[in-house]
Amino acid sequence: MSVPQYRKAAALALVAGLGISLTACSTKSDDTSNDAGGKVTITVDCQPVGAQKELLQNWNDDVAEFQRQNPDIIIKSVSVGEQCNNPPDFTARLSGGTVTDVFYGYMTDLQQVLDSGQAMDITEFANQGTISTWDSVDPALKEVFTDGGKLYAVPVKNYSMGLVYNKVLFQRAGLDVNNPPKTWPEVREAAKKISALGDGIAGYAEYSAGNTGGWHFTSLLYSQGGQVLTEDGKKADFNNPMGKQVLQNLKDMRYGDNSMGSRQLLQWGDLLTNAAAGKVGMFIGAPDTTQAIVSQFQGKFQDWAMGPLPGQDGPAKGTLGGGEGYFFKKGLTPEQVKAGLKWVAYQKLTPGKGQFDYVRAKPQNYPVGLPQPLLFANGSEAQKQELELRKANANLDTTNFAIFEANPVPIKGEPRNAQAIYAVLDAAMSGVLTNPNANIDALLKTAEEKVNQLLAAEG
């Protein structure tokens, strides 16, 4: 997921998201070009923050090893707060022209980046063999970052959403950890039993601020069989019985059952902080939310399991999929682009290296075995290598994700102008979670009008 300044998502996204304070990251040309010794320097963002000590050390070790293998390249890592999971920060950096040479963005960011005039066409460079696994990368993911036949970013992560639940709380509440709720009425019943444990525990938790509310509304709407926009992408299409059902479910749990806790207006880190502390029974998310619970919020991955996204009266009719990649700032030299591609390939797209260095991650208590990121096409050589390494080094009980993997839900991509729409839908989500007298019809009507205005302005 990502946020404002009004990004269009490639509707093809068949194929998770995370931040805080801004740190100056000016990328002056004299800092990011060939130096007198013939070396190429590039700035790259989204290194782990200091609180993630092992991940930060891994990143720094990878930079050192990469530079040892490529003595003509210098990587300058730039910290941008809690690392690229706060979309408004991204928008501020993009608008202010302070993005790094190689900069992280969500799949929903393509149009915003293009509108900023700062995106570089990297098509010819990506096809020159710099990324050894490029032919294995799922074509649908490449398409997400393609506009007019031109590639502007390299995909580095892909996810789909399901129901994440706390096994410890399930057991304490007398629920079957091997049989998670399959429908929203079952979620409601389970949430009541979990919240009855007391001690500030929310049976079910949900986002409603910072565009995360609209992001989750979209996935909940997909579970009902709905869509955010009409097929032509020109009108809002959520002010209907399916959209109303999404908000009614939440309102019933929040105020009918009091099973969602009193603290609302949660953003990404808020909910996961509570989850890591054992205060959340269920929420919807991608497999790597458990990874974040452990690595960023000091939780225990053995406490968590995952099932498919519930549907209203049966299996969900759809679920949200998305991901992220690295863009290249316009004006880079060919040498800098090639250097950036080499780094991204090393850190993000090579089995056994960077994010796929499972041998390193295993003893660090960093979850290995999650069914994510799904970057490589099924049957491709890189996919086989990554799966083999993942299974050989799994340090978590992969059966915790067996139900999720065995019951795949059709994946739908994020809507056009996703982040602007999510910002609008935050108000509908926060409305039903903070006001017991909220009028669902009025909330959806207002949101519909605003989204239609936004789309009209975009043309």
PADRENZA-102467 format. One record per residue (C-alpha): x, y, z; residue in one letter. Coordinates in nm, 2 decimals. Layout:
% residues N
<<X; Y; Z>; "a">
...
//
This chain:
% residues 459
<<0.00; 0.00; 0.00>; "m">
<<0.11; 0.36; -0.04>; "s">
<<-0.04; 0.73; -0.03>; "v">
<<-0.16; 1.08; -0.15>; "p">
<<-0.08; 1.29; -0.44>; "q">
<<-0.30; 1.09; -0.62>; "y">
<<-0.15; 0.79; -0.76>; "r">
<<-0.30; 0.57; -1.03>; "k">
<<-0.25; 0.19; -0.98>; "a">
<<-0.20; -0.03; -1.28>; "a">
<<-0.52; -0.23; -1.29>; "a">
<<-0.31; -0.53; -1.38>; "l">
<<-0.17; -0.57; -1.03>; "a">
<<-0.23; -0.94; -0.98>; "l">
<<0.00; -0.95; -0.76>; "v">
<<0.16; -0.50; 0.16>; "a">
<<0.28; -0.16; 0.31>; "g">
<<0.49; 0.07; 0.59>; "l">
<<0.70; 0.51; 0.82>; "g">
<<0.75; 0.83; 1.00>; "i">
<<0.96; 1.14; 1.01>; "s">
<<1.13; 1.30; 0.71>; "l">
<<1.50; 1.31; 0.70>; "t">
<<1.68; 1.54; 0.45>; "a">
<<1.77; 1.33; 0.15>; "c">
<<1.88; 1.59; -0.10>; "s">
<<2.05; 1.42; -0.40>; "t">
<<2.27; 1.68; -0.55>; "k">
<<2.43; 1.58; -0.87>; "s">
<<2.78; 1.63; -0.74>; "d">
<<2.71; 1.36; -0.48>; "d">
<<2.57; 1.10; -0.72>; "t">
<<2.79; 1.10; -1.03>; "s">
<<3.12; 0.95; -1.14>; "n">
<<3.39; 1.07; -0.91>; "d">
<<3.75; 1.15; -1.01>; "a">
<<3.85; 0.79; -0.96>; "g">
<<3.60; 0.66; -1.21>; "g">
<<3.36; 0.53; -0.94>; "k">
<<2.99; 0.56; -0.97>; "v">
<<2.79; 0.68; -0.67>; "t">
<<2.42; 0.64; -0.62>; "i">
<<2.19; 0.72; -0.32>; "t">
<<1.93; 0.46; -0.22>; "v">
<<1.65; 0.49; 0.04>; "d">
<<1.46; 0.25; 0.26>; "c">
<<1.75; 0.11; 0.46>; "q">
<<1.61; -0.04; 0.78>; "p">
<<1.59; 0.21; 1.07>; "v">
<<1.81; 0.20; 1.37>; "g">
<<1.56; 0.03; 1.59>; "a">
<<1.58; -0.27; 1.36>; "q">
<<1.94; -0.34; 1.46>; "k">
<<1.99; -0.68; 1.29>; "e">
<<1.81; -0.57; 0.97>; "l">
<<2.02; -0.25; 0.96>; "l">
<<2.33; -0.45; 1.02>; "q">
<<2.23; -0.69; 0.74>; "n">
<<2.17; -0.40; 0.50>; "w">
<<2.51; -0.25; 0.59>; "n">
<<2.68; -0.58; 0.55>; "d">
<<2.52; -0.62; 0.21>; "d">
<<2.63; -0.28; 0.10>; "v">
<<2.99; -0.36; 0.20>; "a">
<<2.98; -0.70; 0.02>; "e">
<<2.82; -0.55; -0.29>; "f">
<<3.08; -0.28; -0.30>; "q">
<<3.36; -0.54; -0.26>; "r">
<<3.22; -0.73; -0.56>; "q">
<<3.17; -0.41; -0.75>; "n">
<<3.46; -0.18; -0.65>; "p">
<<3.35; 0.08; -0.91>; "d">
<<3.02; 0.15; -0.73>; "i">
<<2.95; 0.34; -0.41>; "i">
<<2.61; 0.30; -0.24>; "i">
<<2.50; 0.58; -0.01>; "k">
<<2.21; 0.47; 0.20>; "s">
<<1.96; 0.74; 0.30>; "v">
<<1.73; 0.70; 0.59>; "s">
<<1.38; 0.85; 0.54>; "v">
<<1.22; 0.80; 0.88>; "g">
<<1.05; 0.47; 0.96>; "e">
<<1.13; 0.35; 0.61>; "q">
<<0.89; 0.43; 0.33>; "c">
<<0.58; 0.30; 0.50>; "n">
<<0.42; 0.65; 0.54>; "n">
<<0.29; 0.75; 0.20>; "p">
<<0.25; 1.12; 0.29>; "p">
<<0.62; 1.13; 0.35>; "d">
<<0.68; 0.98; 0.01>; "f">
<<0.46; 1.24; -0.15>; "t">
<<0.65; 1.52; 0.03>; "a">
<<0.98; 1.39; -0.09>; "r">
<<0.86; 1.35; -0.44>; "l">
<<0.70; 1.70; -0.45>; "s">
<<1.01; 1.85; -0.29>; "g">
<<1.24; 1.69; -0.54>; "g">
<<1.43; 1.52; -0.26>; "t">
<<1.39; 1.15; -0.36>; "v">
<<1.71; 0.95; -0.38>; "t">
<<1.86; 0.83; -0.71>; "d">
<<1.70; 0.49; -0.66>; "v">
<<1.38; 0.53; -0.46>; "f">
<<1.12; 0.30; -0.31>; "y">
<<0.76; 0.33; -0.40>; "g">
<<0.44; 0.13; -0.40>; "y">
<<0.27; -0.02; -0.70>; "m">
<<0.01; 0.25; -0.66>; "t">
<<0.27; 0.52; -0.70>; "d">
<<0.34; 0.49; -1.07>; "l">
<<0.12; 0.77; -1.19>; "q">
<<0.22; 1.01; -0.91>; "q">
<<0.59; 0.95; -0.99>; "v">
<<0.52; 1.00; -1.36>; "l">
<<0.32; 1.32; -1.29>; "d">
<<0.61; 1.45; -1.09>; "s">
<<0.83; 1.43; -1.39>; "g">
<<1.10; 1.26; -1.19>; "q">
<<1.07; 0.91; -1.32>; "a">
<<1.33; 0.77; -1.56>; "m">
<<1.25; 0.52; -1.83>; "d">
<<1.47; 0.22; -1.75>; "i">
<<1.34; -0.02; -2.02>; "t">
<<1.66; -0.05; -2.22>; "e">
<<1.88; -0.09; -1.91>; "f">
<<1.66; -0.36; -1.75>; "a">
<<1.68; -0.57; -2.07>; "n">
<<2.06; -0.56; -2.09>; "q">
<<2.11; -0.85; -1.85>; "g">
<<2.21; -0.65; -1.55>; "t">
<<1.95; -0.84; -1.34>; "i">
<<2.03; -1.21; -1.38>; "s">
<<1.68; -1.32; -1.26>; "t">
<<1.49; -1.07; -1.47>; "w">
<<1.34; -1.33; -1.70>; "d">
<<1.21; -1.51; -1.39>; "s">
<<1.02; -1.21; -1.25>; "v">
<<0.65; -1.24; -1.29>; "d">
<<0.55; -1.05; -1.61>; "p">
<<0.24; -0.92; -1.44>; "a">
<<0.45; -0.74; -1.18>; "l">
<<0.67; -0.58; -1.44>; "k">
<<0.35; -0.46; -1.61>; "e">
<<0.24; -0.28; -1.30>; "v">
<<0.54; -0.05; -1.33>; "f">
<<0.50; 0.00; -1.70>; "t">
<<0.33; 0.29; -1.88>; "d">
<<0.31; 0.33; -2.25>; "g">
<<0.54; 0.03; -2.30>; "g">
<<0.81; 0.19; -2.09>; "k">
<<0.93; 0.04; -1.76>; "l">
<<0.99; 0.29; -1.47>; "y">
<<1.06; 0.06; -1.17>; "a">
<<1.18; -0.28; -1.07>; "v">
<<0.93; -0.48; -0.86>; "p">
<<1.08; -0.61; -0.53>; "v">
<<0.78; -0.73; -0.33>; "k">
<<0.43; -0.87; -0.39>; "n">
<<0.15; -0.97; -0.15>; "y">
<<-0.21; -1.07; -0.11>; "s">
<<-0.43; -1.03; 0.20>; "m">
<<-0.59; -1.28; 0.44>; "g">
<<-0.70; -1.31; 0.80>; "l">
<<-0.41; -1.30; 1.04>; "v">
<<-0.49; -1.43; 1.39>; "y">
<<-0.33; -1.48; 1.73>; "n">
<<-0.32; -1.86; 1.81>; "k">
<<-0.26; -1.79; 2.18>; "v">
<<-0.57; -1.58; 2.21>; "l">
<<-0.77; -1.82; 2.01>; "f">
<<-0.68; -2.10; 2.25>; "q">
<<-0.75; -1.89; 2.56>; "r">
<<-1.09; -1.80; 2.41>; "a">
<<-1.17; -2.17; 2.33>; "g">
<<-1.14; -2.13; 1.96>; "l">
<<-0.99; -2.38; 1.72>; "d">
<<-0.66; -2.25; 1.59>; "v">
<<-0.68; -2.49; 1.30>; "n">
<<-1.02; -2.36; 1.19>; "n">
<<-1.02; -1.98; 1.16>; "p">
<<-1.33; -1.79; 1.07>; "p">
<<-1.44; -1.83; 0.71>; "k">
<<-1.71; -1.57; 0.70>; "t">
<<-1.76; -1.22; 0.85>; "w">
<<-2.04; -1.34; 1.08>; "p">
<<-1.79; -1.60; 1.21>; "e">
<<-1.53; -1.33; 1.25>; "v">
<<-1.78; -1.14; 1.46>; "r">
<<-1.85; -1.43; 1.69>; "e">
<<-1.48; -1.51; 1.73>; "a">
<<-1.41; -1.15; 1.81>; "a">
<<-1.67; -1.14; 2.09>; "k">
<<-1.51; -1.44; 2.25>; "k">
<<-1.16; -1.30; 2.23>; "i">
<<-1.25; -0.95; 2.36>; "s">
<<-1.43; -1.12; 2.65>; "a">
<<-1.08; -1.21; 2.78>; "l">
<<-1.06; -0.85; 2.89>; "g">
<<-0.73; -0.68; 2.97>; "d">
<<-0.77; -0.44; 2.68>; "g">
<<-0.77; -0.71; 2.41>; "i">
<<-0.95; -0.64; 2.08>; "a">
<<-1.10; -0.94; 1.92>; "g">
<<-1.06; -0.78; 1.58>; "y">
<<-0.87; -0.46; 1.49>; "a">
<<-0.89; -0.24; 1.19>; "e">
<<-0.72; 0.06; 1.03>; "y">
<<-0.90; 0.39; 0.98>; "s">
<<-0.63; 0.66; 0.92>; "a">
<<-0.34; 0.76; 0.71>; "g">
<<-0.50; 0.60; 0.40>; "n">
<<-0.47; 0.26; 0.56>; "t">
<<-0.85; 0.26; 0.63>; "g">
<<-0.93; 0.31; 0.27>; "g">
<<-0.68; 0.04; 0.18>; "w">
<<-0.85; -0.21; 0.40>; "h">
<<-1.19; -0.10; 0.30>; "f">
<<-1.09; -0.20; -0.05>; "t">
<<-0.99; -0.55; 0.05>; "s">
<<-1.31; -0.59; 0.26>; "l">
<<-1.51; -0.47; -0.04>; "l">
<<-1.34; -0.73; -0.26>; "y">
<<-1.43; -1.00; -0.02>; "s">
<<-1.79; -0.91; -0.07>; "q">
<<-1.75; -0.93; -0.45>; "g">
<<-1.74; -0.55; -0.50>; "g">
<<-1.51; -0.31; -0.67>; "q">
<<-1.40; 0.04; -0.59>; "v">
<<-1.45; 0.18; -0.94>; "l">
<<-1.66; 0.10; -1.24>; "t">
<<-1.50; -0.11; -1.50>; "e">
<<-1.40; 0.20; -1.71>; "d">
<<-1.24; 0.35; -1.40>; "g">
<<-1.44; 0.67; -1.43>; "k">
<<-1.69; 0.65; -1.14>; "k">
<<-1.70; 0.53; -0.78>; "a">
<<-1.87; 0.19; -0.74>; "d">
<<-1.88; 0.13; -0.36>; "f">
<<-2.20; 0.31; -0.26>; "n">
<<-2.40; -0.01; -0.29>; "n">
<<-2.51; -0.30; -0.07>; "p">
<<-2.16; -0.45; -0.07>; "m">
<<-2.00; -0.13; 0.05>; "g">
<<-2.27; -0.09; 0.31>; "k">
<<-2.21; -0.44; 0.43>; "q">
<<-1.85; -0.37; 0.49>; "v">
<<-1.92; -0.08; 0.71>; "l">
<<-2.21; -0.25; 0.89>; "q">
<<-2.00; -0.54; 0.98>; "n">
<<-1.74; -0.31; 1.14>; "l">
<<-2.00; -0.09; 1.31>; "k">
<<-2.17; -0.40; 1.46>; "d">
<<-1.84; -0.53; 1.60>; "m">
<<-1.73; -0.19; 1.73>; "r">
<<-2.05; -0.08; 1.90>; "y">
<<-2.29; -0.37; 1.89>; "g">
<<-2.03; -0.61; 2.05>; "d">
<<-1.76; -0.38; 2.17>; "n">
<<-1.51; -0.63; 2.03>; "s">
<<-1.27; -0.39; 1.85>; "m">
<<-1.14; -0.20; 2.15>; "g">
<<-1.19; 0.16; 2.23>; "s">
<<-0.87; 0.30; 2.07>; "r">
<<-0.94; 0.37; 1.70>; "q">
<<-0.79; 0.58; 1.42>; "l">
<<-0.52; 0.32; 1.39>; "l">
<<-0.25; 0.34; 1.13>; "q">
<<-0.01; 0.07; 1.02>; "w">
<<0.24; 0.07; 1.31>; "g">
<<-0.04; 0.13; 1.57>; "d">
<<-0.22; -0.19; 1.50>; "l">
<<0.09; -0.40; 1.47>; "l">
<<0.23; -0.26; 1.80>; "t">
<<-0.09; -0.37; 1.97>; "n">
<<-0.08; -0.71; 1.79>; "a">
<<0.28; -0.77; 1.90>; "a">
<<0.18; -0.69; 2.26>; "a">
<<-0.08; -0.97; 2.25>; "g">
<<-0.37; -0.72; 2.24>; "k">
<<-0.52; -0.81; 1.90>; "v">
<<-0.70; -1.14; 1.82>; "g">
<<-0.75; -1.09; 1.44>; "m">
<<-0.69; -0.84; 1.16>; "f">
<<-0.65; -0.86; 0.79>; "i">
<<-0.31; -0.84; 0.64>; "g">
<<-0.04; -1.00; 0.42>; "a">
<<0.19; -1.28; 0.54>; "p">
<<0.47; -1.03; 0.60>; "d">
<<0.27; -0.85; 0.87>; "t">
<<0.39; -1.14; 1.10>; "t">
<<0.74; -1.06; 0.99>; "q">
<<0.69; -0.70; 1.09>; "a">
<<0.54; -0.80; 1.42>; "i">
<<0.86; -0.98; 1.50>; "v">
<<1.13; -0.77; 1.35>; "s">
<<0.99; -0.42; 1.42>; "q">
<<0.75; -0.47; 1.72>; "f">
<<0.92; -0.74; 1.92>; "q">
<<0.64; -1.00; 1.89>; "g">
<<0.67; -1.38; 1.85>; "k">
<<0.60; -1.53; 1.51>; "f">
<<0.50; -1.87; 1.67>; "q">
<<0.19; -1.68; 1.81>; "d">
<<0.05; -1.61; 1.46>; "w">
<<-0.13; -1.80; 1.19>; "a">
<<-0.32; -1.70; 0.88>; "m">
<<-0.62; -1.81; 0.69>; "g">
<<-0.79; -1.68; 0.37>; "p">
<<-0.98; -1.36; 0.37>; "l">
<<-1.34; -1.44; 0.49>; "p">
<<-1.64; -1.38; 0.27>; "g">
<<-1.98; -1.26; 0.38>; "q">
<<-2.17; -1.59; 0.37>; "d">
<<-1.90; -1.82; 0.23>; "g">
<<-1.55; -1.80; 0.07>; "p">
<<-1.44; -1.45; -0.01>; "a">
<<-1.50; -1.35; -0.37>; "k">
<<-1.17; -1.15; -0.39>; "g">
<<-0.88; -1.01; -0.20>; "t">
<<-0.65; -0.72; -0.24>; "l">
<<-0.30; -0.78; -0.39>; "g">
<<-0.02; -0.53; -0.43>; "g">
<<0.34; -0.46; -0.37>; "g">
<<0.64; -0.23; -0.42>; "e">
<<0.94; -0.16; -0.63>; "g">
<<1.23; 0.08; -0.68>; "y">
<<1.21; 0.38; -0.92>; "f">
<<1.50; 0.56; -1.08>; "f">
<<1.53; 0.94; -1.07>; "k">
<<1.53; 1.12; -1.40>; "k">
<<1.87; 1.26; -1.50>; "g">
<<2.08; 0.97; -1.38>; "l">
<<2.37; 0.87; -1.61>; "t">
<<2.36; 0.54; -1.78>; "p">
<<2.63; 0.42; -1.54>; "e">
<<2.42; 0.52; -1.24>; "q">
<<2.12; 0.34; -1.37>; "v">
<<2.32; 0.02; -1.43>; "k">
<<2.47; 0.06; -1.08>; "a">
<<2.13; 0.09; -0.93>; "g">
<<1.99; -0.21; -1.12>; "l">
<<2.29; -0.41; -1.00>; "k">
<<2.22; -0.31; -0.64>; "w">
<<1.85; -0.38; -0.66>; "v">
<<1.92; -0.72; -0.82>; "a">
<<2.16; -0.81; -0.54>; "y">
<<1.95; -0.69; -0.25>; "q">
<<1.60; -0.78; -0.37>; "k">
<<1.60; -1.03; -0.67>; "l">
<<1.87; -1.29; -0.60>; "t">
<<1.79; -1.61; -0.42>; "p">
<<2.03; -1.65; -0.13>; "g">
<<2.12; -1.28; -0.11>; "k">
<<1.96; -0.97; 0.05>; "g">
<<1.60; -1.02; 0.13>; "q">
<<1.63; -1.39; 0.02>; "f">
<<1.93; -1.46; 0.25>; "d">
<<1.74; -1.71; 0.45>; "y">
<<2.06; -1.88; 0.59>; "v">
<<2.14; -1.55; 0.76>; "r">
<<1.79; -1.47; 0.86>; "a">
<<1.72; -1.80; 1.02>; "k">
<<1.94; -1.77; 1.34>; "p">
<<1.84; -1.40; 1.37>; "q">
<<1.48; -1.50; 1.47>; "n">
<<1.37; -1.33; 1.15>; "y">
<<1.07; -1.53; 1.00>; "p">
<<1.17; -1.76; 0.72>; "v">
<<0.90; -1.97; 0.55>; "g">
<<0.64; -1.71; 0.48>; "l">
<<0.46; -1.76; 0.15>; "p">
<<0.59; -1.42; 0.03>; "q">
<<0.72; -1.22; -0.16>; "p">
<<0.58; -1.39; -0.47>; "l">
<<0.81; -1.22; -0.71>; "l">
<<0.91; -1.50; -0.95>; "f">
<<0.68; -1.67; -1.20>; "a">
<<0.58; -2.03; -1.11>; "n">
<<0.81; -2.28; -1.26>; "g">
<<1.09; -2.03; -1.32>; "s">
<<1.44; -2.11; -1.22>; "e">
<<1.46; -1.83; -0.96>; "a">
<<1.13; -1.94; -0.81>; "q">
<<1.25; -2.30; -0.77>; "k">
<<1.57; -2.17; -0.61>; "q">
<<1.39; -1.94; -0.37>; "e">
<<1.14; -2.20; -0.27>; "l">
<<1.41; -2.46; -0.20>; "e">
<<1.61; -2.21; 0.01>; "l">
<<1.30; -2.11; 0.20>; "r">
<<1.20; -2.46; 0.29>; "k">
<<1.55; -2.56; 0.38>; "a">
<<1.58; -2.27; 0.63>; "n">
<<1.23; -2.23; 0.76>; "a">
<<1.24; -2.13; 1.13>; "n">
<<0.87; -2.10; 1.17>; "l">
<<0.59; -2.35; 1.16>; "d">
<<0.49; -2.33; 0.79>; "t">
<<0.17; -2.51; 0.88>; "t">
<<0.06; -2.18; 1.03>; "n">
<<0.01; -2.06; 0.67>; "f">
<<-0.11; -2.38; 0.52>; "a">
<<-0.48; -2.29; 0.54>; "i">
<<-0.40; -1.96; 0.37>; "f">
<<-0.20; -2.13; 0.09>; "e">
<<-0.45; -2.41; 0.05>; "a">
<<-0.74; -2.18; 0.00>; "n">
<<-0.63; -1.91; -0.25>; "p">
<<-0.87; -1.62; -0.30>; "v">
<<-0.89; -1.45; -0.64>; "p">
<<-0.65; -1.15; -0.63>; "i">
<<-0.77; -0.80; -0.75>; "k">
<<-0.53; -0.51; -0.79>; "g">
<<-0.56; -0.17; -0.64>; "e">
<<-0.79; 0.08; -0.81>; "p">
<<-0.68; 0.37; -1.03>; "r">
<<-0.59; 0.67; -0.81>; "n">
<<-0.56; 0.43; -0.52>; "a">
<<-0.41; 0.65; -0.26>; "q">
<<-0.63; 0.95; -0.32>; "a">
<<-0.93; 0.72; -0.30>; "i">
<<-0.80; 0.55; 0.02>; "y">
<<-0.77; 0.90; 0.18>; "a">
<<-1.13; 0.96; 0.10>; "v">
<<-1.24; 0.62; 0.23>; "l">
<<-1.05; 0.67; 0.56>; "d">
<<-1.34; 0.90; 0.66>; "a">
<<-1.60; 0.63; 0.61>; "a">
<<-1.39; 0.38; 0.80>; "m">
<<-1.32; 0.62; 1.09>; "s">
<<-1.68; 0.73; 1.09>; "g">
<<-1.82; 0.39; 1.18>; "v">
<<-1.54; 0.32; 1.42>; "l">
<<-1.56; 0.64; 1.62>; "t">
<<-1.92; 0.74; 1.61>; "n">
<<-2.19; 0.50; 1.74>; "p">
<<-2.45; 0.71; 1.55>; "n">
<<-2.27; 0.71; 1.22>; "a">
<<-2.49; 0.71; 0.92>; "n">
<<-2.35; 0.45; 0.68>; "i">
<<-2.55; 0.57; 0.38>; "d">
<<-2.44; 0.93; 0.44>; "a">
<<-2.07; 0.83; 0.48>; "l">
<<-2.07; 0.63; 0.15>; "l">
<<-2.26; 0.90; -0.04>; "k">
<<-2.01; 1.16; 0.07>; "t">
<<-1.72; 0.94; -0.02>; "a">
<<-1.87; 0.86; -0.36>; "e">
<<-1.91; 1.23; -0.44>; "e">
<<-1.55; 1.31; -0.34>; "k">
<<-1.41; 1.02; -0.54>; "v">
<<-1.62; 1.11; -0.85>; "n">
<<-1.49; 1.47; -0.82>; "q">
<<-1.13; 1.34; -0.79>; "l">
<<-1.17; 1.12; -1.10>; "l">
<<-1.33; 1.40; -1.29>; "a">
<<-1.05; 1.63; -1.21>; "a">
<<-0.80; 1.37; -1.32>; "e">
<<-0.98; 1.34; -1.65>; "g">
//
